[in-house]
Each structure stands twice: as structure tokens, then as C-alpha cells.
Amino acid sequence: MDPVLFSVSYAGLWGQKMLPLEEFIPHAAALGYRGVELMGKRPHLSPLDWDVERVASLRELCNCHTLAVACVAGYTNFTGGAEAAEVPFCDMQVQYIESLCRLSQRLGCGLVRVFTSYERSHAPLAAQWERTALAIRECCERAAAFDVSIGIQNHHDLAVDSKALLEMLRDIDRPNCKLMFDPWSPCLRGEELFETAQALAPHTAYTTLADYVRLPRYRYRPDLINYHQEPEDLVRAVPMGEGEIDSATFLRGLRAGGYDGYAAYEMCSPLRGGGSQENLDHCARTFIEWMKCRGLVE
């Protein structure tokens, strides 16, 4: 598998060091990565900021550092704005993804990431499902004109369960719709990792890894002179290999199912050790070492 570094890790969104893409590209290469995933919004690859000439310069920069652009990451929520039916929120998002596909083609990249939708409590679930499937289907149709595939990452509420994700993929029913299947969600929700990854591997075009610890939460009850445990834990990012996400078992399952593609690393939440460039670089290097120790990369 080829290790990829996701530029969101150096986007400054959680107080960490921010590197513009022109600095991030050579930095990723210096850290030992063979590919990059580019965040498709400000302060990185927003369609609002990148014209033809600037994208051409970015592609040349990647080529100079022998880095592939493995994926461009879009940010979608296709049920967003449903309370304002007169505003074409889905149309806007489809157009945004089409713009990312255009940029991807110019960068020599064949994959654009989407999310599904956050579930809304005051709308029929079947209608939310259909709205999401229709929007992703149109994204796929528009992406095909640029020879780009759409990758669904299993993070948002709708179709987050692996069985439901396959059902969504069937409903979309487009040859250039793939899965960007990660261990984070199935691990936190208690799915069996090896068998799940093996089953979804034939549909998977990309995977993204990170490690996390679960921190149980309690509230003090003075009337009981005791603590009440909250149902959900706090989850915090840690360097690869220091947490509780069994990514090694997950990757063995993917490989058993025939997957041998990109494995991206992301730091996209508050991170143990803080957001200094030194800590980010340490975690980025640790990921490659973790992959090498497991025979996943030379």
C-alpha cells in the first residue's frame, strides 16, 4: 500500500500549524510520503481560489517531488438546508463536487471524496436516503465527464453502518461510485473489523487511517455521593499505534479481500501532544513507521 498524507492535517482547523499547499507538498515528500490527499476547501484547494494557471503550478510542484495527488476531499451534507426548501442546497453541493472534479482532472487525480448526510430528526428517513442517493448519483454522472470517480467515506450518519453503506452503493448504481472505507467508524461502533473489511474490499478505492483513545465520561451526583457514567465516551486522536483502533486487523481484512491501494493518514481533530509542526511531523512519520513494521509498505 502507498502511504498518503491528507493536507487537512496541516490546515490549522483545530489550532494546529497551517501550511499552504505550496508548502505542504514539499513537506509531505520530505516526511517520506508518496502521495497526498488535498482538502477541497479553504485554506487549501477551494474552487474559489484555484484558477487554471495556479492548478498547473501545483501539479508541476507535485511532479517535481514525485508525489501523486491520490484524492481530492469534498465536504458534503446532502440533507443540509432541508428546512429551507426554496434554496437549492443539493444543487450547490453537486456543483461544488463538479468543480472539484474539474480541479482533480487537472491535477491528474481520479478520485473525489464525498460524505453522505447527517440524519435530521424532523424529516422522513426514507426521503433523506433518497435525497442523498440522488445527489451522489448526479455527482457521479458529472464526475464521469472528467474521468473521475466519486468515493463515499463512511463518516456521516446516513449509511454509516457497513451493511447500509453497501445498500446505498447499490441504490446509487453508478460504475464510478466507490467506497472510501475507513476503520475508525466500524471500530467505534463495534463492527467486526476483519470480516467487514474483507467483504467491502472489492468496492473500496481508498482508505484513511488514524488512531484514537476512548475516554469514559462521568458526572458527579452529589445526592448519591457517586458518579453517573455517560453513555458516550470522548474520543481523542493519538499517534498511530498508541490508541484503540485496530487498524492492523482492518487492513489485513482489506488485503484479504484484494485491496492494495492507497492508505492515507489524517490528523483531523485535537491531537495528543498539541498542534505544533513538530508534533504533527512526529505523528506523520510514526504512521509510515507503523505501516513498515506491519509489512504494508517498503
N, C-alpha and C positions, 0 to 999 in steps of 0.2 A: 504494500500500500504506500502511496505517496503522501507524505505529511504536508498539510496546508495550514497556513496561519490566517485567521479571519481578522480583517482590519478593524472590526468593532472592538477588538482588544486594546487598540490604541486610538480610540475615538474620543476619549475624555468624558463619556456619558455617565460614568459612575465615579467621577473625581480622579480618574487615572490620567497618566500622561497622554496628551493628544499629539499624534504625529499626522501631518497632512499626507496624502497618498504619495506625493513625490518623495517624502522622506520614509514613509512606511515601506515602500517597495525595496529599496536597497537594504533597509534594516532587516526585513524578513529574510532576504537572501543571506545576509551576514550571520543570522541566527541559525542557518542551516536548512531553511525550508526550500522545497522545490516548487511550491505553488502558493497562491494567495486567493482568498475569498474577499471580495470587496463589498463593503456595506453600501447599499444603494440609497443612501440619504445623506444629508449634511451631518457632519462636516466632511464626508468622503464623496462617494460617487453619486451625487444628486443630479438628475437630468436637467435641473435648472441651471447648473453651473458648468457643465461639461459640453463644450462645442466640439465640432469635428477635429479641429486642429489640436485642441488640448487632449482629446482622447487618443489621437495618433501619437502624441508625445508620450503619453502614459504607456501605450503599447510598446513603443520603442524602448522605454525605460525598463519594462518587464523583460523584453528580449535581451537587453544588454546584461541583465542579471540572471538570465536563464530561468525565469520564473513564469510558470503558466498561470493565467487567470482561470481558476478552476470553477468559480461560481460568482455570480453577482446576486447579492441578497436583497430581495424586496421585502417590504414591510406592509402587510395587508391584514385587514379585518373586514371580511365581506358582509358582515351584519352591521358594521358601524354606520351610524347615522340613520338607522331604520325608523327612528321616531320622527324624522323629517322627510317624509316620502317625496316631497316636491324637489328635493336636492338629489342629483344623480350620483350618490356616493360610490355605488358599484362601478358606474361608467368611469368615474375619475380614477378609480384604482386599476381598472383594466387598461386605461390609457397610460397610467404610470408604469405598469408592468410592460406594456408595449414599448415605452421609452427605454426601459432598462434592457429589453431585448435588443433594441437598436444599438445601444452602447455595447452590449455584450458581443454582438457580431463584430463590431469594430475592434474589440479587444481580443478577438479570436477565442471567445468563451462560448460554450454551447449550453449553459445551464443558468437559469434564473430561479431563485428561491421565492416561494410564496408561503404564507400561513393560511389556514382555513378561516375560522371565525370564532369570536367569543360568543358563548351562548347567552341569549337575552331572556330574562325571566318572563317578560310580558308579550312574547310572540310565540306562535306555534312552532315547535321544534322541527316538524316536517317542512314548514315553509322556510326556516332558516337553512336547513340542509339543502333544499332545492336552490335557494338563492346562491349559496356558496358553490354548489356544483356547477350551476350555470355560469357563474363568473369565472371560475377556474377553467371551464371548458372554452370560454371565449378567449381567455389569456393564452391557452394552448394554441388555438386557431391562429391568433395573431402572432404568436411566437414562431409558428411554423414558417412564416414568410421570411424569417431571419435565420432559419435552420437552427433554432434554439429550442431546448426542452424546458418545461416547467417542472420544478421539483417542489413537492409538498413536504414541508418539515413538520414533524409531529409534535407541535408545541401548544397550539391553541385548543380551546375546549372541544370544538366540533370535530369529531372523528379522531380524537386523540388516542383512544384505545386502538390497539393494533388490528383487531377484527373490524372495527368500524372504519379504520383508515383504508383497509382493503376494499370495503364496501363503497366508500367514497370514490376510490380509484376506479372501480367498476362503473359507477354512475357517470363519472366524467368521460370515460371511454374514449380517450384520445391517445394515439401512439406516442406522442411526445410528452406525455404526462408520466413522471417518475416519482419515486419516493426519496426524500432525504431523511433517512431513518436513523434516529439517534438513541443511545441507551438511557439518557437522562430521564425521559418521561416514563418508559416502561419500568425502569428500576424503581423510581419513586412511587409508582402506582402498584408495584408488586407483581408485574408480569414475569413469567419465566423467561429468562433472557436468551439462553442458547437456542431453544426451540423456536421462540418468536423471531429471533434474528435470522435463523436458517430459513424459516417459512417466508419471510419478507425479502430475503436477499435477491431473488430473481426480479423483483420490482424496484430495487434500490439502486440509485445512481450516485449516492453521496452519503457520507455520514459525518457527524460533528460530535466531538468528544470534549468533555471537561469533567472535573471531579468535584464532589460536594460532600459535606458532612451534614447530618441531620442533628439539629439541636432541639431537644424537647423543651416545650414551653409550659410554664406553670403560673397560676395566680394564687396569691396567698389569700386564704379565707380566715379572717380573724375570729369569726364566730365558731369555727371548728378548730382553731389553732393548728391549721394544717394547710396543705396545698391542694388545689384542683388542677389536674392536668388538662391542658387544652388539646383539642383533637388533632390539630395540625402542627407539625414541627416547623421551626425555622430552618431553612436550608442555606448553607453558605459555601461559596466556592473556595477550593483549596488547590495547591499544586497537584498535578497528576500523580496518583499513587498514594496520596495521603487521605483520601476520602472513602466513601462507602458505595460509590457507583462501580459496579462490577463490569467495567468496560472490556476487560480481557475476555471474559466469558461471552459477552455480546459479540466481540469481533471474531472469536472462534466460530460462533454461530453463523455470522455473515459469510466467513470464508468457507464454511462447510456447505453453505447454500450457493457458492460460486462467486461471491463478491470479492473483487480485488482492485477496488478503485481508490478514490481519494479518502483520506481521513483528516478532517480539519480539527484544529484546536481553537477554542474561543474562551475569552475572559470577558463575560458579558453581564457581570453583576459584581457587587462588592466582594473583594478578594482578600483572603488571609494574607497578611503582610503589607496590605495597602496598595496604592496605585502609582507608586514611583516607577520610573522606567526601569530601574534596577530590579525591582520585584517582578514586573511584567516580563522582562527579559529572562529572569531566572525561571519563571513558570513556563515560558515558551521553550526554553532549552530543555527543561525537565520533561516536557511532553515528547520530544524527539528521543531522548534517552529512554523513556518508558517504552516507546514503540520499538526501539532497537533491542532492548532487553527481552522483549517477547517475540523477537524474530519477525516483526511486522514490516521492518524497513532495514535496509542495509546501512 
